[in-house]
Amino acid sequence: MAKKNNTGGGNIPVKCSFCGKEPSYNDVLVPSPLGEAYICSDCVEQIEGLLKDYFQDEGGKGKKPGKKSQAPETDKIPTPKEICDFLDQYVIGQEDAKKYLSVAVYNHYKRLAQEADEVDIEKSNIIMVGPTGTGKTLLAKTIARQLDVPFAIVDATVLTEAGYVGEDIESLLVRLLQAADYDVEKAEKGIVFIDEIDKIARKGDNPSITRDVSGEGVQQGLLKLLEGSVVNVPPNGGRKHPEQKMIAVDTKNILFICGGAFDGIERKIAQRLNTHVVGFTGNSVRDKVDSDNYLKYIAPQDLKSFGLIPEIIGRLPVLVHLDPLDRTALLKVLTEPKNAIIRQYEKLFAMDGVKLTFAPETLDFIVDKAIEYKLGARGLRTIVETIMIDAMFETPSTDVKELTIGREFAEEKLKKAYIG
């Protein structure tokens, strides 16, 4: 506690331990935590001035040199091809999505490295559309491994308008602050991946009939974040209240990547295509349309028909689609990536000293079932887990050192689980 008195315990005079002078009655003495030393207000001001001069000489502009966030050097920025090659190690297929993401991240690095000029490079936020299990979240998680900027993955399903049960829209930036160790300058150059963006689609066909607190209201709140503005963020997340300390974050240089399944948007696309192909040439144009993958023809107006407001579509200028995984791609997902599903189970059994092997016909059977269930890559994990659950339960208690999974064994386990 600061002292204004010039005497300590008893009649012993209290002096500043730095300058040695005895302060007057109006001066303030600040004791050390041990209570054996004091410092006067004059010395505090002098030390503060010395520290500011020192850090400015170091180029920190009043901040500690270790906390300064520097833009990446141009020659150290990974090229789009290098970023795409890294994604190829973990994600099968989706070449278009990888290309768009690689270019977006590369341009984001260049925006951070640009010098003040008349030409200000603006960011191009991305929205990815694809069925469940095609790799939207995996692409975001994989690209986060390679980046030298803060990266945060957040979920849009928990967001509501301010004042309602749920999380405020500004809580998206709390994750980014945490990834940057609350270094605001570093967080302002980060990347945010907003998952399940389709879950905040407008519930009604017409705007503002009723208050849509978890749909259209959230989209309107996201507008200022996506385009760029100074947002007051509660440091620990949660609801904001008047007496709470806030952190001001400028979102101008934050790149936003949105992803969603948009289940049922194929009907909107098919309706638009069938509406346009009329007349004598209608049949020939209709024959050229790939009815198995309408997503490749997705356009911004389809997102509007689904329930996204035009303002938010305009702030997500790059529209990317992810193709459904065919049989060949699903088979590669099982075995080829660094974190392939089969490799994960082989490692689990290897930790118990068991060599696990899957017969080729077993892999074909698993892929066929995944296509039947239409769950994408996540369906593969469900099927393999069902097949292996008994083996994972019994094998650690036995002396088995080698285990081969055949097709008959896999079929039997699926039938036992009432899946086959």
N, C-alpha and C positions, 0 to 999 in steps of 0.2 A: 504494500500500500504506500502511495506517495506521502511524503511528510512535508508539512509547512513549518514545523517547529524546529528550532536550532539546537535542541538538546535531545539526546537519546535517553537510555536508561540511566536514572540517577542524575548526576551533574556532569556527565561526560558530554562534551560538545560534539554534535554530528557535523562532519565535514564531507565535502565532495571528494571521493577517493581518486578522482582524475585531476582536478585543478587544485585541490587542497584548501579552497576558500570556504569560510563559514557563510552560508547564505543568510539573507535577511528573512524577515518573517514571511514575506510574500513569495519568496522563491520556493520551488518544488524540488524535493529530493526523492529519487526513485531508488528503493533498496534492491539489492540483489536477492535471488531466491534464498540464499543462505542467511541473509540478514546482517552480514558483516561488512558490506560495502554499499556505498551510495553514489549516485551520479546526479548532478544538477541539470536543470533544463537547458542552461547555456551550452554545456558539454554535449548534450543530446543533439542540439541543433547543429553544432559544429561537426559532429561525427556524421550526421545525415548528409551534410553538404559534401564532406570528403568522399563518402561512398558514392554519391551521385556523380561527382567528377571522375572518380575512378572507373565506374562502369561505362560512362560515356566515352572515356578514352579507349576502353576495350571494344567499343562498337556496339554495346548492348542497349543504348538509348534508355538508360535508367533501369534495365533489367539485368539479371545475372547472365553472364555469357553462356552458361550451360542451358539456360531456358530459352535462348533465342532460336526461333524457328526460321531456318534458311530454306529458300527454294532450291530444288535439286538442280545441279549443273546440267546444261544441255547435253554434254557429251556422255553423261551417265544415265540419261533417260532410256529405259528399254524401248526398243522399236516395236511397232505393232506386230511384226512377225515374231519377235522374241516373246511377246506377251501371249500370242496365239499358240506358239509352240509349247509354252508352259501349260496352257489350258488343255492342250491335246493329251498331256500325260494323265489327266484325271477325268476329263469329260469326253465321252464318245459322241461323234456326230456334231450336229448343231453348228455347222461351219459358218452360216450367216451370222448367228448370234455371237460367235467368238470374234468374227471380224469386226462387227459393230462395237463390241465391248473393248476390244484391243485398241481400236482407233479412238474411242471415247476416253479411255484412260491415258493414252499417249498424248492426246490434245490437252487433257487436264494437267498433265505434268508440264507441258509447254506453256499453258496459261500461268502456272505458278512461277515459271522461269522468265516470263516476259518482263521487259523493262517499260517504264512509263513512256507512253507514246500517244500519238493522236488516234491510232487504231487500237481499240480495246477489244480483245478477243473475248467473246461471250461464251458461256458454257452451253452445252447441248445435253440436257437431261434425257434419259432413256426410259422407255417403258417396254418390258418384255412380256409377250403373250404366248402361252403354251399350255398344253394339257398337263395334268398332275403327273409327276414322275418323269418329266423330260429333262430336268437339270437346271431349272432357273435358280434355285437356292444354291445348288452345287457350284454353278458358275460364279456366283457372288462369293461364296466361301473360298473357292480356289483362287480367285483373283486377289483376294485379301492377303493370301500368303506371300504374294510377290511384291506388294506395294510398300513404299516407304512413306506413305501418308496415312493418317488415321482412317480406319475403316470400321463402320458400324452397320450391323444388320438389325433392323427393327421390324415389328409386326404392326400392320395397320388395323388389325381387328379389335384392338383394345382401345382405340382412340374414340373420343366423343367430343362434342362441343364443350366449350368452357362452361363450367357450372353444373355439369351432369356427371353421373357416376361413370367412372372410367378414367382414362389418362388424358391430360391436355396434349394438344398437338405439339407444343414446345418440348415435351418429354422425348421426342425423337432425337433432339440434339444432346440430351443428357448422356446417351450411350456414346456419342461421338466425343464428348468432353472426357468421359471416362477412358476411352481408347487413347486420348491424347494426354492423359495424366493431368487433366484440367489446365493444360496450356492452351489458352484461348486462341492465341495467334496460330498455333499449329492446328487446332481443331477447325479453324476457319478455312483451311486448305484441304479438308478431308473429303471422304466419299461416304454417302449414306445409301444403303440398299433398303428400300421399303418393300417388304414382302406382303403378299395377299392384298394388293391394291384394289383388286376387284371386289373385295368384301365391303368396301365403302361406296359402292355404286348407289345411285339414287334409287330409292325403293319404289317410288311412284312414277308414272309416265309423265306427269306434269309437275313443274317445280312449285315449291312453296305452298302446296295444299295443306299439309301439316308439317310440323317441325320434325325434320329428319336428323336427329341428333347424332347418329352414328353413320350417316351416309352423306347426303349432300352437304350438311353442315361441316363435316370433317374436310371434305374436298375444298370448300371455301376457305377454311382455315389454313389449308396447305398452300394456298396460292402465294402468300407472302414468303413462305419458306422456299418454295421452288424457284421463284423469280429472283429473290435476293433482297433482304432487308435486315435491319438490326432487330434481333429478337431477344427479349429478356427471358432467360432460362433459369429455373430453380436448380441450384447445384446438386441437390439430392433427388430430383424428380418429384413426382406427386403433384398435388394441387398447389396453386399459387395463392398466397394470401398477402394482404397489404404490407405487413411488417416483415416479410421474408426478404432475405438478401438475394439479389438476382445477379446473374452473370450475363452481360450483353454480348451476344454472338452475331456477327455479320455473316449471313448466308450467301453473299454474292459469289464467293469462290468455292462453295461447297457443291460437289457434283452429286446429283440425286439419280439413282437407278431404281426404277419401280418394276415389280414383277407380279403377275397374277395368272391364274388358270382361266378366268373368264369362261366358266363352264356354260355352254349353251350359246356362245357367240357365233358358232358355226351357222346356226339357223338365221341369224341376222345377216351374215355374209351371203349365204345362199339366197336369201330373199332379195338382197340388193343385186346379185348377179343375174338372177332370173328376171328381175324387173327390167334390167338394161338390155337383155338379149331378146328383142322382139322383132317381128318383121320377117322378111324372106331369108335373111342371113342368120336368124335366131338359132336354128338347129346346128349349123356349123360352128357357131361360137360356143354353144352350150356343150358340144362334144369335146371342145378343147379344155373345158374346166375339169380339174382333178377333184372329183366328188369325194375322194377318200381323205383329202387334206385341204379343207377350205381355208385354213388359217394362213396359207401362203398368199391369199388374196386380201388379207385384212387391210383396212384403211381407217383413217381417223373417224370417219362418219359411223363406222361400225361400233367403235368405242362409245360414241355419243348415243347410239341406239341402245347400247347395253346399260348405260346409266351414268357414265362419266360426263361431267359438265364441260362445255366447250372451253371455258377458261383454263381448266387444268390440262386438257388435251393440248392446248396451245403452248403450255409450259413444259410439255414433254415431246419435243419435236422429233426425236428419233424413235420410230416404232419398229420393233424387232419381233419376229415370230419364231417359235421353236417348233420343229416338226415332231410329230409322234414317232416314237421309236419303233422301227420295224424289227423283223425277226433277226436279221444280221446284226443290227445295232444292239439288241438286247443280249445276244450271245457274247458280243464283245464286252458289254458292261459287266457280265458275269466274270470274265477272266482277264481282260487286258489292262485296265487302269491300275495305277499304283495301289489304290485302295479298293480293288475289285472285291466283290462279295465273297467269291470262292477263296481268295487269298486271306481274307479276314478269318474265315472258319479254319483254314489250314493253319494259320498262326495260333488260333485258340487251342486247337488240338496239339500242336507242336509244343505248347507250353506245358502240356501234360505228358510229353514224350511220345505222342502218337502221330504217325504219318497218315494224313487224310488224303484220299484220292477220290475224285468224282469221275465216273465213266463218261465218255463222250455222249452216249445215248441218254444218260441221266440229265446232262446239261440241255440237250434238245427237248426233253420232256418238261423241264422247268420253264424253258422259254415258251413252249406251246401253252402251258397253263397261264403264264403271265399275260400272253396275248389274249387268252380267253377271258381273263378277269379284267382286262383293260385298266390296269393300275400303273402301267409304266415300270420304271426301274424299281420303285418301291414295292411293286408286286413281286418282283424277284426275291427281295429280302423276306417277304411274308412266306413265300412258298418254301424257300430254303430253311427258314427257321422251323417251319412245321415238320419238314422232313428230318431235321437234325435234332429235335428236342429230346427224343428218347436216347439217341446216341450220346448226346452231351450229358444226359443224366446218369447213364450207366457206365460209360467208358472210364471215367476217373477212378471208379472203384474196382476195376479189373486190371489184368496184366496185359491187355491188348496193346500191341505196339504198332499195328498197321490196320487201317480201316479203309475199305473201298465201298463207295456208295453206288449201287447198281440201279437200273431203272425199275426193276421189280420191287426193290426195297423202297424206292421213292413213291411208287404207285400205292404200295400197301400203307405207307404212313399217311398219305393224303386221304385215302379211303377211310382210314381209322379216324382221322380228324373230321370226317364228313365234308371234306372239300372236294374230293374226287367224285 
